[in-house]
């Protein structure tokens, strides 16, 4: 790449010296440091800028031996110095900005690993694949969340979505994830776990600095209890989009019989949590997701038809399924989502009977 501006300077010098006296190509030398600044740092840009000044001086000596450095050549040299200095300053600021962006990305990726830990590919008899698609190009984490925890007899999974956006949503997501990881293996029943999670969100709203308006903050979530030795899965849906079960190429929505209110609104609706159940057998695929998937729109405003687009999928590999779903979803929206989307695909492997 460095050869391009050097070759340009040589060509300009040769043509300018050999050209008639009324033709001056010296102003084209400014392109050399400009080209260098597009791919190099301040030191190399400054060096090429200095070489451009030297080249202009050589042209002046060879063309006007009787009148060295005429007003015309002096003006061209001054312009080269000014433009070259400006380009060096630009490169310095660009590199500083790049370092800051690298730091921001590092902090963002670290926060993602701490708050939204990637799920292992195997959890007991389950094969798991997870995916987080951020709507913002540089974002790594938002208000969508997922987590898994082992119990003595199975696995508990949660997918949720915090109302709102920005750092407040990230903080609420971190709160719920921490509460889930701390209590998922200790709470005896799924209903007790959800009661604890709802209380954790409600208590956070009462902290100083948080909104005191009831209903301002809530988190939709679906929590599953998948036993190792039984195909019966327990589920409590707290105002969240229902899971989708793929069995023999057929996509079935697992709707809750009595949906619960979102987490954080439990105090408004004093009720016992109803636990729904469905069969999850070997060879099935179970998809948990956030509303960023089903609310994704194409250029005409049509929502992504999730169950229609995945119907016919017969493979049991969760990773391959999520890769297919990601490509299809991004094709539907034209490459950029309007909202964050989180997905978990789960497959069951045979387990030996105790």
Secondary structure by P-SEA (a helix, b strand, c coil): caaaaaaaaaaaaaaaaaccccccccccaaaaaaaaaacccaaaaaaaaaaaaaaaaaaaaaccccccccaaaaaaaaaaaaaaaaaaaaaaaaaaaaaaaaaaaaaaaaaaaacccccccccccbbbbbbbbbcccccccccccccccccccbbbbbbbccccccaaaaaaaaaaaaaaaacccccccaaaaaaaaaaaaaaaaaccccccccccbbbbbbbbbbbccccbbbbbbccccbbbbbcccbbbbbccccccccccccccccccbbbbbbbbcccbbbbbbccccccccccccccccccccccccccccaaaaaaaaaaaaaaaacccccbbbbbbbbbbcccccc
